[in-house]
């Protein structure tokens, strides 16, 4: 059950903030990187992306070693129960009722997993692009560049799902965003 008292730890909040800030900024600077030929736009996008990758790695490490409620073992996004709960959540939404779930359960858990996978994908392919020399490994560079662009097209979909869910919860009197952005104890 989602309650306002089910708050996130400070490290989880900082990781979420890092993923959000650096993920969105890296996405917004992608066009400047394509058109700057190694200039300031490229460097800005690159360093934002590398910082995003550091936050993704922190989240992955936290998923195996962090607090119990943040571990992947308590968040099985590919389990039968997760998908069953997600289908129930969609049925509830079709009936204009908000599902009551824990922080990584049901449809919310799938959306969060989707976002983490996309940001990990973007971070990994972007990091590979940074370290691969295009002039000596042109084909490999092209493969990673195309893979990176696939992820780029999925980020807006994730943001619409995630931000849309936050807004919907708020409009129905369940402002879940306060669980992550509330910094007073």
N, CA, C and O atoms as a DFTB+ gen file, in Angstrom:
740 C
 N C O
     1  1       0.855      -1.182       0.000
     2  2       0.000       0.000       0.000
     3  2       0.891       1.232       0.000
     4  3       1.806       1.332       0.818
     5  1       0.643       2.148      -0.884
     6  2       1.385       3.403      -0.946
     7  2       0.910       4.349       0.135
     8  3      -0.263       4.722       0.169
     9  1       1.791       4.729       0.997
    10  2       1.435       5.736       1.991
    11  2       2.476       6.826       1.956
    12  3       3.600       6.612       1.501
    13  1       2.108       7.979       2.430
    14  2       3.035       9.111       2.458
    15  2       4.193       8.827       3.410
    16  3       5.258       9.432       3.286
    17  1       3.992       7.909       4.364
    18  2       5.048       7.574       5.319
    19  2       6.078       6.611       4.737
    20  3       7.135       6.406       5.333
    21  1       5.787       6.023       3.591
    22  2       6.699       5.097       2.941
    23  2       7.682       5.916       2.114
    24  3       7.608       5.931       0.885
    25  1       8.591       6.588       2.784
    26  2       9.504       7.523       2.122
    27  2      10.795       6.822       1.702
    28  3      11.131       5.737       2.177
    29  1      11.481       7.468       0.818
    30  2      12.749       6.958       0.317
    31  2      13.892       7.464       1.191
    32  3      13.792       8.519       1.818
    33  1      14.984       6.692       1.223
    34  2      16.169       7.104       1.975
    35  2      16.861       8.254       1.237
    36  3      16.621       8.470       0.049
    37  1      17.714       8.985       1.945
    38  2      18.435      10.096       1.324
    39  2      19.282       9.626       0.134
    40  3      19.250      10.279      -0.909
    41  1      20.045       8.515       0.241
    42  2      20.787       8.067      -0.942
    43  2      19.868       7.757      -2.128
    44  3      20.214       8.062      -3.270
    45  1      18.705       7.157      -1.871
    46  2      17.765       6.861      -2.956
    47  2      17.257       8.152      -3.589
    48  3      17.106       8.231      -4.808
    49  1      16.994       9.158      -2.766
    50  2      16.531      10.453      -3.286
    51  2      17.605      11.104      -4.155
    52  3      17.306      11.636      -5.224
    53  1      18.855      11.060      -3.693
    54  2      19.947      11.677      -4.448
    55  2      20.194      10.945      -5.764
    56  3      20.472      11.573      -6.785
    57  1      20.092       9.620      -5.737
    58  2      20.258       8.847      -6.971
    59  2      19.124       9.170      -7.938
    60  3      19.363       9.367      -9.129
    61  1      17.887       9.225      -7.431
    62  2      16.749       9.578      -8.284
    63  2      16.946      10.968      -8.887
    64  3      16.698      11.177     -10.074
    65  1      17.391      11.910      -8.066
    66  2      17.624      13.268      -8.550
    67  2      18.718      13.272      -9.618
    68  3      18.585      13.951     -10.636
    69  1      19.793      12.522      -9.395
    70  2      20.869      12.446     -10.382
    71  2      20.402      11.840     -11.691
    72  3      20.742      12.337     -12.765
    73  1      19.618      10.761     -11.608
    74  2      19.079      10.146     -12.820
    75  2      18.184      11.125     -13.573
    76  3      18.272      11.248     -14.795
    77  1      17.324      11.818     -12.834
    78  2      16.388      12.758     -13.463
    79  2      17.129      13.939     -14.086
    80  3      16.939      14.244     -15.263
    81  1      17.963      14.596     -13.303
    82  2      18.639      15.811     -13.775
    83  2      19.594      15.502     -14.924
    84  3      19.512      16.122     -15.984
    85  1      20.502      14.545     -14.716
    86  2      21.504      14.283     -15.749
    87  2      20.910      13.550     -16.945
    88  3      21.373      13.735     -18.071
    89  1      19.887      12.716     -16.719
    90  2      19.213      12.052     -17.832
    91  2      18.508      13.039     -18.740
    92  3      18.640      12.974     -19.962
    93  1      17.759      13.952     -18.143
    94  2      17.023      14.940     -18.938
    95  2      17.985      15.919     -19.615
    96  3      17.807      16.251     -20.787
    97  1      19.002      16.381     -18.883
    98  2      19.964      17.310     -19.492
    99  2      20.744      16.654     -20.628
   100  3      20.988      17.287     -21.656
   101  1      21.136      15.398     -20.455
   102  2      21.837      14.696     -21.535
   103  2      20.918      14.558     -22.747
   104  3      21.353      14.737     -23.885
   105  1      19.656      14.241     -22.500
   106  2      18.690      14.130     -23.597
   107  2      18.531      15.468     -24.324
   108  3      18.525      15.517     -25.554
   109  1      18.403      16.543     -23.558
   110  2      18.181      17.863     -24.157
   111  2      19.395      18.389     -24.923
   112  3      19.247      19.234     -25.806
   113  1      20.588      17.900     -24.597
   114  2      21.799      18.371     -25.284
   115  2      22.230      17.442     -26.416
   116  3      23.287      17.653     -27.012
   117  1      21.437      16.424     -26.722
   118  2      21.817      15.450     -27.753
   119  2      22.008      16.104     -29.120
   120  3      22.959      15.784     -29.834
   121  1      21.121      17.006     -29.481
   122  2      21.231      17.664     -30.789
   123  2      22.483      18.526     -30.894
   124  3      23.103      18.595     -31.956
   125  1      22.857      19.184     -29.799
   126  2      24.072      20.008     -29.842
   127  2      25.303      19.133     -30.019
   128  3      26.288      19.565     -30.619
   129  1      25.260      17.910     -29.505
   130  2      26.392      16.994     -29.653
   131  2      26.535      16.545     -31.100
   132  3      27.650      16.425     -31.608
   133  1      25.415      16.297     -31.761
   134  2      25.455      15.837     -33.151
   135  2      26.009      16.884     -34.097
   136  3      26.630      16.550     -35.106
   137  1      25.788      18.142     -33.778
   138  2      26.147      19.205     -34.713
   139  2      27.392      19.994     -34.309
   140  3      27.694      21.016     -34.925
   141  1      28.119      19.540     -33.285
   142  2      29.256      20.361     -32.862
   143  2      30.610      19.742     -33.177
   144  3      31.639      20.355     -32.892
   145  1      30.642      18.535     -33.761
   146  2      31.897      17.919     -34.212
   147  2      33.018      17.962     -33.175
   148  3      34.114      18.440     -33.466
   149  1      32.752      17.472     -31.988
   150  2      33.764      17.441     -30.943
   151  2      33.915      18.741     -30.191
   152  3      34.823      18.876     -29.372
   153  1      33.053      19.695     -30.447
   154  2      33.124      20.988     -29.774
   155  2      32.436      20.976     -28.421
   156  3      32.250      19.928     -27.804
   157  1      32.062      22.168     -27.975
   158  2      31.497      22.333     -26.642
   159  2      30.178      21.576     -26.476
   160  3      29.913      21.026     -25.407
   161  1      29.347      21.542     -27.525
   162  2      28.082      20.809     -27.448
   163  2      28.311      19.324     -27.233
   164  3      27.624      18.684     -26.437
   165  1      29.292      18.782     -27.959
   166  2      29.641      17.370     -27.808
   167  2      30.161      17.097     -26.403
   168  3      29.743      16.138     -25.755
   169  1      31.069      17.938     -25.939
   170  2      31.646      17.740     -24.603
   171  2      30.588      17.867     -23.509
   172  3      30.584      17.087     -22.557
   173  1      29.699      18.837     -23.638
   174  2      28.634      19.007     -22.653
   175  2      27.761      17.755     -22.591
   176  3      27.502      17.225     -21.511
   177  1      27.311      17.288     -23.753
   178  2      26.473      16.084     -23.805
   179  2      27.234      14.869     -23.269
   180  3      26.677      14.059     -22.528
   181  1      28.485      14.750     -23.642
   182  2      29.304      13.612     -23.210
   183  2      29.447      13.569     -21.699
   184  3      29.236      12.522     -21.087
   185  1      29.802      14.685     -21.094
   186  2      30.022      14.681     -19.647
   187  2      28.723      14.562     -18.864
   188  3      28.705      13.976     -17.781
   189  1      27.646      15.107     -19.394
   190  2      26.340      14.878     -18.759
   191  2      25.981      13.392     -18.836
   192  3      25.491      12.812     -17.866
   193  1      26.230      12.787     -19.991
   194  2      25.942      11.362     -20.167
   195  2      26.812      10.470     -19.299
   196  3      26.324       9.493     -18.731
   197  1      28.095      10.792     -19.191
   198  2      28.981      10.000     -18.330
   199  2      28.579      10.132     -16.861
   200  3      28.668       9.166     -16.103
   201  1      28.141      11.313     -16.465
   202  2      27.660      11.500     -15.089
   203  2      26.380      10.708     -14.877
   204  3      26.192      10.099     -13.824
   205  1      25.496      10.712     -15.876
   206  2      24.287       9.883     -15.804
   207  2      24.668       8.420     -15.608
   208  3      24.068       7.726     -14.787
   209  1      25.661       7.950     -16.357
   210  2      26.081       6.553     -16.233
   211  2      26.570       6.255     -14.825
   212  3      26.332       5.162     -14.310
   213  1      27.248       7.202     -14.195
   214  2      27.693       7.007     -12.809
   215  2      26.488       6.828     -11.884
   216  3      26.511       5.972     -10.999
   217  1      25.438       7.625     -12.081
   218  2      24.229       7.479     -11.265
   219  2      23.510       6.163     -11.555
   220  3      22.964       5.542     -10.642
   221  1      23.505       5.732     -12.817
   222  2      22.913       4.434     -13.161
   223  2      23.664       3.325     -12.432
   224  3      23.052       2.418     -11.868
   225  1      24.994       3.401     -12.448
   226  2      25.793       2.385     -11.753
   227  2      25.535       2.404     -10.250
   228  3      25.463       1.349      -9.619
   229  1      25.397       3.601      -9.673
   230  2      25.055       3.692      -8.247
   231  2      23.713       3.022      -7.969
   232  3      23.562       2.315      -6.973
   233  1      22.737       3.246      -8.855
   234  2      21.416       2.636      -8.657
   235  2      21.495       1.123      -8.799
   236  3      20.840       0.397      -8.051
   237  1      22.277       0.645      -9.738
   238  2      22.419      -0.802      -9.922
   239  2      23.109      -1.422      -8.716
   240  3      22.674      -2.462      -8.223
   241  1      24.182      -0.796      -8.233
   242  2      24.852      -1.295      -7.022
   243  2      23.878      -1.275      -5.849
   244  3      23.810      -2.233      -5.080
   245  1      23.120      -0.177      -5.709
   246  2      22.116      -0.084      -4.654
   247  2      21.029      -1.131      -4.794
   248  3      20.438      -1.554      -3.800
   249  1      20.764      -1.547      -6.015
   250  2      19.773      -2.588      -6.259
   251  2      20.202      -3.948      -5.747
   252  3      19.369      -4.831      -5.544
   253  1      21.495      -4.118      -5.538
   254  2      22.006      -5.386      -5.007
   255  2      22.477      -5.281      -3.563
   256  3      22.491      -6.278      -2.842
   257  1      22.865      -4.074      -3.132
   258  2      23.457      -3.950      -1.793
   259  2      22.751      -2.950      -0.895
   260  3      23.087      -2.847       0.285
   261  1      21.784      -2.213      -1.420
   262  2      21.146      -1.135      -0.660
   263  2      20.087      -1.626       0.311
   264  3      20.027      -2.807       0.654
   265  1      19.252      -0.686       0.744
   266  2      18.154      -1.011       1.644
   267  2      17.242      -2.054       1.007
   268  3      17.098      -2.100      -0.215
   269  1      16.637      -2.878       1.832
   270  2      15.813      -3.985       1.350
   271  2      14.736      -3.531       0.372
   272  3      14.541      -4.165      -0.664
   273  1      14.032      -2.439       0.685
   274  2      12.930      -2.025      -0.194
   275  2      13.408      -1.463      -1.533
   276  3      12.610      -1.307      -2.456
   277  1      14.700      -1.161      -1.646
   278  2      15.243      -0.653      -2.905
   279  2      15.977      -1.733      -3.704
   280  3      16.411      -1.481      -4.828
   281  1      16.115      -2.916      -3.140
   282  2      16.837      -3.989      -3.824
   283  2      15.993      -4.594      -4.939
   284  3      14.764      -4.598      -4.883
   285  1      16.678      -5.096      -5.938
   286  2      15.988      -5.737      -7.048
   287  2      15.309      -7.030      -6.607
   288  3      14.339      -7.461      -7.229
   289  1      15.808      -7.651      -5.543
   290  2      15.193      -8.892      -5.057
   291  2      13.778      -8.651      -4.540
   292  3      12.955      -9.566      -4.544
   293  1      13.487      -7.419      -4.093
   294  2      12.130      -7.099      -3.652
   295  2      11.358      -6.371      -4.756
   296  3      10.281      -5.826      -4.510
   297  1      11.903      -6.365      -5.947
   298  2      11.296      -5.666      -7.077
   299  2      11.494      -6.520      -8.330
   300  3      12.367      -6.225      -9.146
   301  1      10.703      -7.560      -8.485
   302  2      10.888      -8.464      -9.624
   303  2      10.103      -8.005     -10.862
   304  3       8.986      -8.476     -11.077
   305  1      10.663      -7.092     -11.688
   306  2       9.884      -6.536     -12.793
   307  2       9.480      -7.542     -13.865
   308  3       8.551      -7.287     -14.632
   309  1      10.160      -8.671     -13.928
   310  2       9.834      -9.626     -14.978
   311  2       9.138     -10.868     -14.443
   312  3       9.073     -11.892     -15.124
   313  1       8.617     -10.776     -13.219
   314  2       7.922     -11.923     -12.635
   315  2       6.468     -11.964     -13.102
   316  3       5.910     -10.961     -13.546
   317  1       5.885     -13.125     -12.992
   318  2       4.486     -13.315     -13.359
   319  2       3.572     -12.427     -12.510
   320  3       2.608     -11.856     -13.018
   321  1       3.882     -12.315     -11.207
   322  2       3.038     -11.505     -10.318
   323  2       3.102     -10.020     -10.687
   324  3       2.092      -9.320     -10.620
   325  1       4.285      -9.539     -11.076
   326  2       4.428      -8.131     -11.485
   327  2       3.543      -7.840     -12.693
   328  3       2.853      -6.821     -12.735
   329  1       3.566      -8.736     -13.672
   330  2       2.768      -8.533     -14.877
   331  2       1.278      -8.672     -14.584
   332  3       0.460      -7.941     -15.143
   333  1       0.929      -9.602     -13.716
   334  2      -0.474      -9.774     -13.330
   335  2      -0.998      -8.524     -12.624
   336  3      -2.095      -8.051     -12.920
   337  1      -0.209      -7.994     -11.692
   338  2      -0.590      -6.756     -11.001
   339  2      -0.684      -5.589     -11.983
   340  3      -1.555      -4.730     -11.848
   341  1       0.206      -5.559     -12.962
   342  2       0.188      -4.482     -13.957
   343  2      -1.088      -4.529     -14.793
   344  3      -1.681      -3.491     -15.089
   345  1      -1.502      -5.721     -15.167
   346  2      -2.755      -5.865     -15.918
   347  2      -3.930      -5.409     -15.064
   348  3      -4.830      -4.726     -15.552
   349  1      -3.920      -5.789     -13.780
   350  2      -4.974      -5.323     -12.864
   351  2      -4.956      -3.798     -12.741
   352  3      -6.009      -3.163     -12.680
   353  1      -3.759      -3.217     -12.705
   354  2      -3.638      -1.755     -12.614
   355  2      -4.219      -1.075     -13.852
   356  3      -4.901      -0.056     -13.745
   357  1      -3.947      -1.642     -15.021
   358  2      -4.492      -1.073     -16.261
   359  2      -6.019      -1.154     -16.250
   360  3      -6.700      -0.212     -16.655
   361  1      -6.551      -2.289     -15.782
   362  2      -8.011      -2.425     -15.675
   363  2      -8.581      -1.374     -14.727
   364  3      -9.633      -0.795     -14.998
   365  1      -7.889      -1.127     -13.620
   366  2      -8.338      -0.093     -12.676
   367  2      -8.327       1.280     -13.326
   368  3      -9.264       2.060     -13.158
   369  1      -7.262       1.578     -14.071
   370  2      -7.156       2.884     -14.722
   371  2      -8.244       3.075     -15.777
   372  3      -8.758       4.181     -15.950
   373  1      -8.593       1.999     -16.480
   374  2      -9.670       2.083     -17.469
   375  2     -10.993       2.440     -16.790
   376  3     -11.844       3.108     -17.377
   377  1     -11.152       1.982     -15.542
   378  2     -12.362       2.289     -14.760
   379  2     -12.225       3.608     -13.998
   380  3     -13.074       3.940     -13.171
   381  1     -11.162       4.355     -14.274
   382  2     -10.887       5.643     -13.631
   383  2     -10.704       5.523     -12.119
   384  3     -11.128       6.404     -11.372
   385  1     -10.078       4.441     -11.668
   386  2      -9.711       4.311     -10.258
   387  2      -8.206       4.096     -10.184
   388  3      -7.619       3.407     -11.018
   389  1      -7.593       4.697      -9.170
   390  2      -6.143       4.588      -9.008
   391  2      -5.795       3.307      -8.262
   392  3      -6.360       3.030      -7.204
   393  1      -4.869       2.525      -8.810
   394  2      -4.437       1.319      -8.098
   395  2      -3.650       1.673      -6.839
   396  3      -2.944       2.681      -6.806
   397  1      -3.770       0.855      -5.820
   398  2      -3.016       1.029      -4.570
   399  2      -1.912      -0.027      -4.544
   400  3      -2.189      -1.212      -4.362
   401  1      -0.695       0.390      -4.720
   402  2       0.444      -0.536      -4.757
   403  2       1.607       0.038      -3.963
   404  3       1.641       1.224      -3.635
   405  1       2.562      -0.843      -3.663
   406  2       3.812      -0.438      -3.034
   407  2       4.719       0.235      -4.052
   408  3       4.350       0.387      -5.217
   409  1       5.901       0.637      -3.614
   410  2       6.743       1.491      -4.456
   411  2       7.251       0.861      -5.747
   412  3       7.500       1.593      -6.705
   413  1       7.415      -0.437      -5.823
   414  2       7.883      -1.054      -7.072
   415  2       6.923      -2.124      -7.563
   416  3       7.336      -3.054      -8.256
   417  1       5.667      -2.009      -7.220
   418  2       4.699      -3.046      -7.564
   419  2       3.820      -2.617      -8.730
   420  3       3.602      -1.427      -8.961
   421  1       3.322      -3.605      -9.456
   422  2       2.370      -3.358     -10.524
   423  2       2.929      -2.517     -11.653
   424  3       4.118      -2.568     -11.967
   425  1       2.043      -1.743     -12.252
   426  2       2.399      -0.921     -13.404
   427  2       3.493       0.091     -13.069
   428  3       4.368       0.355     -13.895
   429  1       3.448       0.654     -11.870
   430  2       4.485       1.613     -11.456
   431  2       5.865       0.957     -11.477
   432  3       6.839       1.574     -11.910
   433  1       5.951      -0.276     -11.017
   434  2       7.223      -0.994     -11.022
   435  2       7.742      -1.241     -12.430
   436  3       8.942      -1.146     -12.686
   437  1       6.818      -1.562     -13.352
   438  2       7.238      -1.763     -14.743
   439  2       7.724      -0.465     -15.376
   440  3       8.717      -0.464     -16.104
   441  1       7.036       0.630     -15.104
   442  2       7.461       1.926     -15.651
   443  2       8.836       2.294     -15.094
   444  3       9.696       2.771     -15.834
   445  1       9.044       2.076     -13.801
   446  2      10.343       2.386     -13.198
   447  2      11.441       1.500     -13.776
   448  3      12.547       1.976     -14.034
   449  1      11.149       0.216     -13.983
   450  2      12.133      -0.689     -14.585
   451  2      12.450      -0.248     -16.013
   452  3      13.607      -0.260     -16.431
   453  1      11.416       0.140     -16.756
   454  2      11.576       0.636     -18.122
   455  2      12.522       1.839     -18.144
   456  3      13.423       1.909     -18.980
   457  1      12.319       2.771     -17.237
   458  2      13.178       3.952     -17.167
   459  2      14.613       3.605     -16.826
   460  3      15.543       4.125     -17.442
   461  1      14.798       2.736     -15.854
   462  2      16.153       2.346     -15.460
   463  2      16.860       1.621     -16.604
   464  3      18.047       1.840     -16.844
   465  1      16.133       0.764     -17.304
   466  2      16.718       0.046     -18.443
   467  2      17.102       1.027     -19.550
   468  3      18.181       0.912     -20.131
   469  1      16.228       1.987     -19.843
   470  2      16.540       2.971     -20.896
   471  2      17.762       3.803     -20.515
   472  3      18.666       3.989     -21.329
   473  1      17.791       4.304     -19.281
   474  2      18.934       5.126     -18.879
   475  2      20.220       4.298     -18.831
   476  3      21.290       4.812     -19.157
   477  1      20.135       3.036     -18.432
   478  2      21.316       2.162     -18.448
   479  2      21.771       1.935     -19.893
   480  3      22.965       1.974     -20.191
   481  1      20.812       1.698     -20.776
   482  2      21.105       1.511     -22.204
   483  2      21.793       2.746     -22.781
   484  3      22.814       2.639     -23.461
   485  1      21.227       3.909     -22.501
   486  2      21.799       5.149     -23.020
   487  2      23.189       5.400     -22.440
   488  3      24.102       5.817     -23.154
   489  1      23.341       5.147     -21.151
   490  2      24.639       5.335     -20.515
   491  2      25.687       4.383     -21.065
   492  3      26.821       4.784     -21.324
   493  1      25.305       3.114     -21.244
   494  2      26.255       2.111     -21.734
   495  2      26.646       2.379     -23.188
   496  3      27.827       2.337     -23.532
   497  1      25.658       2.655     -24.042
   498  2      25.984       2.905     -25.451
   499  2      26.722       4.228     -25.624
   500  3      27.620       4.334     -26.459
   501  1      26.347       5.233     -24.843
   502  2      27.049       6.518     -24.908
   503  2      28.484       6.410     -24.422
   504  3      29.388       7.008     -25.005
   505  1      28.693       5.646     -23.355
   506  2      30.050       5.437     -22.842
   507  2      30.890       4.691     -23.876
   508  3      32.061       5.011     -24.079
   509  1      30.288       3.693     -24.530
   510  2      31.005       2.967     -25.584
   511  2      31.392       3.922     -26.712
   512  3      32.513       3.864     -27.218
   513  1      30.471       4.799     -27.106
   514  2      30.781       5.773     -28.158
   515  2      31.939       6.683     -27.760
   516  3      32.766       7.052     -28.594
   517  1      31.987       7.036     -26.491
   518  2      33.046       7.917     -25.998
   519  2      34.420       7.250     -26.123
   520  3      35.410       7.906     -26.447
   521  1      34.466       5.942     -25.861
   522  2      35.755       5.254     -25.834
   523  2      36.147       4.600     -27.159
   524  3      37.310       4.239     -27.338
   525  1      35.212       4.442     -28.082
   526  2      35.533       3.825     -29.373
   527  2      36.034       4.911     -30.325
   528  3      35.420       5.969     -30.460
   529  1      37.150       4.631     -30.973
   530  2      37.711       5.564     -31.951
   531  2      36.990       5.351     -33.283
   532  3      37.107       4.294     -33.902
   533  1      36.251       6.361     -33.709
   534  2      35.439       6.240     -34.926
   535  2      36.296       5.979     -36.161
   536  3      35.880       5.230     -37.045
   537  1      37.470       6.575     -36.240
   538  2      38.291       6.433     -37.446
   539  2      38.885       5.032     -37.596
   540  3      39.098       4.579     -38.721
   541  1      39.157       4.335     -36.490
   542  2      39.732       2.987     -36.595
   543  2      38.692       1.884     -36.426
   544  3      38.920       0.757     -36.864
   545  1      37.573       2.182     -35.810
   546  2      36.518       1.183     -35.581
   547  2      35.176       1.710     -36.081
   548  3      34.197       1.737     -35.336
   549  1      35.136       2.124     -37.334
   550  2      33.953       2.771     -37.895
   551  2      32.681       1.949     -37.795
   552  3      31.633       2.477     -37.422
   553  1      32.756       0.660     -38.123
   554  2      31.560      -0.185     -38.089
   555  2      31.051      -0.360     -36.670
   556  3      29.852      -0.238     -36.419
   557  1      31.951      -0.646     -35.745
   558  2      31.556      -0.803     -34.346
   559  2      30.970       0.499     -33.804
   560  3      29.983       0.489     -33.068
   561  1      31.584       1.606     -34.173
   562  2      31.081       2.915     -33.753
   563  2      29.666       3.140     -34.285
   564  3      28.796       3.614     -33.555
   565  1      29.438       2.801     -35.547
   566  2      28.107       2.960     -36.159
   567  2      27.058       2.114     -35.433
   568  3      25.934       2.569     -35.218
   569  1      27.420       0.897     -35.060
   570  2      26.485       0.016     -34.350
   571  2      26.073       0.649     -33.027
   572  3      24.887       0.710     -32.706
   573  1      27.048       1.119     -32.263
   574  2      26.729       1.747     -30.975
   575  2      25.975       3.066     -31.159
   576  3      25.118       3.414     -30.348
   577  1      26.297       3.794     -32.226
   578  2      25.600       5.053     -32.481
   579  2      24.120       4.804     -32.781
   580  3      23.252       5.522     -32.284
   581  1      23.837       3.782     -33.597
   582  2      22.438       3.445     -33.899
   583  2      21.720       2.939     -32.649
   584  3      20.561       3.280     -32.415
   585  1      22.404       2.131     -31.854
   586  2      21.804       1.635     -30.606
   587  2      21.495       2.794     -29.658
   588  3      20.472       2.792     -28.974
   589  1      22.378       3.769     -29.625
   590  2      22.184       4.945     -28.777
   591  2      20.963       5.742     -29.249
   592  3      20.194       6.246     -28.430
   593  1      20.792       5.853     -30.549
   594  2      19.654       6.600     -31.094
   595  2      18.328       5.884     -30.851
   596  3      17.299       6.544     -30.706
   597  1      18.327       4.563     -30.802
   598  2      17.102       3.820     -30.460
   599  2      16.654       4.204     -29.058
   600  3      15.477       4.483     -28.825
   601  1      17.597       4.215     -28.131
   602  2      17.267       4.606     -26.757
   603  2      16.786       6.036     -26.666
   604  3      15.909       6.357     -25.864
   605  1      17.366       6.900     -27.495
   606  2      16.979       8.318     -27.484
   607  2      15.496       8.492     -27.806
   608  3      14.841       9.386     -27.270
   609  1      14.972       7.645     -28.675
   610  2      13.556       7.760     -29.035
   611  2      12.634       7.227     -27.939
   612  3      11.444       7.541     -27.936
   613  1      13.158       6.430     -27.013
   614  2      12.326       5.867     -25.935
   615  2      12.239       6.772     -24.707
   616  3      11.318       6.627     -23.903
   617  1      13.171       7.691     -24.551
   618  2      13.176       8.565     -23.369
   619  2      11.897       9.395     -23.259
   620  3      11.326       9.461     -22.170
   621  1      11.414      10.035     -24.339
   622  2      10.160      10.788     -24.199
   623  2       8.986       9.903     -23.766
   624  3       8.128      10.341     -23.001
   625  1       8.947       8.657     -24.256
   626  2       7.876       7.745     -23.859
   627  2       7.929       7.486     -22.354
   628  3       6.902       7.519     -21.676
   629  1       9.126       7.231     -21.839
   630  2       9.262       7.008     -20.402
   631  2       8.857       8.250     -19.618
   632  3       8.128       8.151     -18.631
   633  1       9.321       9.413     -20.050
   634  2       9.005      10.646     -19.322
   635  2       7.503      10.916     -19.306
   636  3       6.965      11.346     -18.286
   637  1       6.824      10.671     -20.416
   638  2       5.369      10.850     -20.453
   639  2       4.700       9.891     -19.471
   640  3       3.801      10.289     -18.731
   641  1       5.135       8.629     -19.459
   642  2       4.551       7.649     -18.534
   643  2       4.819       8.029     -17.084
   644  3       3.903       8.024     -16.261
   645  1       6.062       8.356     -16.768
   646  2       6.450       8.622     -15.382
   647  2       5.850       9.936     -14.870
   648  3       5.221       9.964     -13.813
   649  1       6.045      11.005     -15.613
   650  2       5.509      12.305     -15.193
   651  2       3.982      12.284     -15.239
   652  3       3.327      12.870     -14.377
   653  1       3.415      11.611     -16.238
   654  2       1.959      11.480     -16.305
   655  2       1.393      10.764     -15.092
   656  3       0.343      11.145     -14.574
   657  1       2.090       9.721     -14.637
   658  2       1.642       8.997     -13.439
   659  2       1.731       9.882     -12.201
   660  3       0.838       9.862     -11.354
   661  1       2.800      10.652     -12.096
   662  2       2.958      11.564     -10.954
   663  2       1.817      12.580     -10.936
   664  3       1.222      12.834      -9.888
   665  1       1.518      13.155     -12.088
   666  2       0.435      14.142     -12.172
   667  2      -0.911      13.493     -11.864
   668  3      -1.721      14.061     -11.131
   669  1      -1.151      12.313     -12.417
   670  2      -2.415      11.612     -12.178
   671  2      -2.594      11.298     -10.703
   672  3      -3.675      11.504     -10.150
   673  1      -1.542      10.800     -10.058
   674  2      -1.630      10.527      -8.619
   675  2      -1.939      11.807      -7.842
   676  3      -2.754      11.798      -6.919
   677  1      -1.297      12.886      -8.213
   678  2      -1.529      14.159      -7.512
   679  2      -2.961      14.644      -7.698
   680  3      -3.589      15.118      -6.751
   681  1      -3.474      14.524      -8.916
   682  2      -4.836      14.980      -9.194
   683  2      -5.895      14.137      -8.482
   684  3      -7.010      14.604      -8.248
   685  1      -5.548      12.903      -8.140
   686  2      -6.505      12.041      -7.438
   687  2      -6.288      12.055      -5.930
   688  3      -6.828      11.213      -5.212
   689  1      -5.499      13.008      -5.451
   690  2      -5.316      13.160      -4.009
   691  2      -4.265      12.261      -3.394
   692  3      -4.215      12.116      -2.173
   693  1      -3.420      11.652      -4.222
   694  2      -2.353      10.778      -3.724
   695  2      -1.016      11.274      -4.266
   696  3      -0.449      10.670      -5.176
   697  1      -0.515      12.367      -3.711
   698  2       0.720      12.970      -4.242
   699  2       1.965      12.157      -3.862
   700  3       2.687      12.499      -2.926
   701  1       2.197      11.075      -4.611
   702  2       3.337      10.195      -4.323
   703  2       4.678      10.892      -4.472
   704  3       5.674      10.439      -3.907
   705  1       4.721      11.987      -5.224
   706  2       5.989      12.691      -5.405
   707  2       6.541      13.181      -4.074
   708  3       7.748      13.387      -3.944
   709  1       5.674      13.370      -3.087
   710  2       6.150      13.837      -1.780
   711  2       6.998      12.775      -1.077
   712  3       7.813      13.098      -0.212
   713  1       6.804      11.511      -1.449
   714  2       7.612      10.452      -0.837
   715  2       9.073      10.565      -1.242
   716  3       9.957      10.229      -0.455
   717  1       9.340      11.028      -2.448
   718  2      10.730      11.130      -2.896
   719  2      11.293      12.524      -2.698
   720  3      12.499      12.662      -2.491
   721  1      10.482      13.547      -2.752
   722  2      10.999      14.906      -2.669
   723  2      10.798      15.550      -1.313
   724  3      11.044      16.748      -1.172
   725  1      10.367      14.817      -0.327
   726  2      10.210      15.340       1.038
   727  2      11.531      15.118       1.766
   728  3      11.928      13.971       1.972
   729  1      12.227      16.197       2.162
   730  2      13.557      16.061       2.750
   731  2      13.593      16.261       4.252
   732  3      14.653      16.090       4.854
   733  1      12.485      16.616       4.885
   734  2      12.466      16.765       6.342
   735  2      12.047      15.448       6.972
   736  3      11.233      14.716       6.411
   737  1      12.603      15.150       8.134
   738  2      12.210      13.917       8.838
   739  2      11.105      14.186       9.819
   740  3      10.647      13.269      10.501
